[in-house]
Amino acid sequence: MDTHTQVIRDLNDRFRQGDPAIPGQMLITIGVQQLATETVGKGIDQVVKVVRGFDGFNADNDPHHEHDFGAFEFQGTKLFWKIDYYAPDLQHGSQDPADISQTMRVLTIMLASEY
């Protein structure tokens, strides 16, 4: 893995784990919100905790070694999370996801069926 990819991977891990120094937003789809409200307790908190702790990266789900995608089961339902890279204005893609001054990360948590 080259240095550029390692920087992107490290930034993605830090962002996903909740580091406020990495600019970005987390989006949770309506489907996940509905599933979580059906869960006794704090469903959304449980889902976010799984995403933050995710470490099941392999050649199938992380072919570019950026740690920008994951899949897991929650209450018997398959969920995905995905990090996308945008320019700070969120109007187009980032020119360089390794540069936090040029990149706003958007982590979306969704039902697999919503992908």
C-alpha positions in Angstrom: 0.0 0.0 0.0 1.4 3.4 -0.9 1.7 6.3 1.5 -1.2 8.3 -0.1 -3.5 5.3 0.4 -2.3 4.9 4.0 -3.1 8.5 4.7 -6.7 8.1 3.3 -7.1 4.9 5.3 -6.0 6.5 8.5 -8.2 9.5 8.0 -11.2 7.3 7.2 -10.6 5.2 10.4 -10.2 8.3 12.5 -13.4 9.9 11.0 -15.4 6.7 11.4 -14.3 6.3 15.0 -15.6 9.9 15.8 -12.5 12.1 15.6 -13.9 15.6 15.4 -10.7 16.9 13.8 -11.6 15.2 10.5 -14.3 17.2 8.7 -17.4 15.3 7.7 -21.0 14.3 8.3 -22.7 11.0 9.2 -26.0 10.2 7.5 -28.4 7.5 8.6 -31.0 6.5 6.1 -34.8 6.3 7.0 -34.6 2.5 6.7 -32.0 2.3 9.4 -33.8 4.8 11.6 -37.0 2.8 11.3 -35.1 -0.5 12.1 -33.4 1.2 15.1 -36.7 2.5 16.6 -38.0 -1.1 16.6 -35.1 -2.0 18.8 -35.4 -2.0 22.5 -33.0 0.6 24.0 -30.8 2.9 22.0 -30.9 1.4 18.5 -29.1 4.2 16.6 -26.4 4.4 19.3 -25.9 0.6 18.9 -25.6 0.9 15.1 -23.1 3.8 15.3 -21.1 1.8 17.9 -20.8 -1.1 15.5 -19.7 1.2 12.6 -17.1 2.9 14.8 -15.7 -0.4 16.0 -15.8 -2.1 12.6 -12.5 -3.9 11.7 -13.7 -6.7 9.3 -11.8 -5.3 6.3 -10.7 -7.8 3.7 -10.0 -8.0 0.0 -13.7 -8.3 -0.9 -15.0 -5.3 1.0 -11.8 -3.1 0.9 -10.1 -3.7 -2.5 -8.4 -0.2 -2.4 -7.3 -0.5 1.2 -9.0 2.8 2.2 -11.4 1.4 4.9 -14.3 3.2 3.2 -16.9 0.5 3.3 -18.3 -2.1 5.7 -21.2 -4.6 6.1 -22.7 -6.0 9.2 -25.9 -7.6 10.6 -28.1 -5.6 13.0 -31.3 -7.2 14.4 -31.1 -9.8 11.6 -30.9 -7.2 8.9 -27.9 -6.6 6.6 -26.5 -3.0 6.9 -23.8 -1.2 4.9 -21.8 1.9 5.7 -19.9 3.8 3.1 -17.6 6.9 3.2 -17.6 9.2 0.2 -15.3 12.1 -0.4 -16.6 15.6 -1.3 -15.2 19.0 -1.7 -15.8 21.2 1.3 -18.9 22.8 -0.4 -20.4 19.3 -0.9 -21.1 20.2 -4.5 -18.6 17.8 -6.2 -16.0 15.2 -5.4 -12.8 15.9 -3.5 -9.7 16.5 -5.6 -7.6 14.7 -2.9 -9.2 12.6 -0.1 -5.8 12.6 1.7 -6.0 16.4 2.2 -8.5 17.3 4.9 -8.5 20.9 3.8 -10.0 19.8 0.4 -12.2 17.0 1.7 -15.5 16.6 3.5 -16.2 13.0 4.4 -19.8 11.7 4.3 -20.4 8.4 6.1 -23.7 6.9 5.2 -25.2 4.0 7.2 -27.9 2.2 5.2 -29.9 -1.0 4.8 -28.2 -3.2 2.2 -31.5 -3.1 0.3 -31.2 0.7 0.1 -27.8 0.6 -1.6 
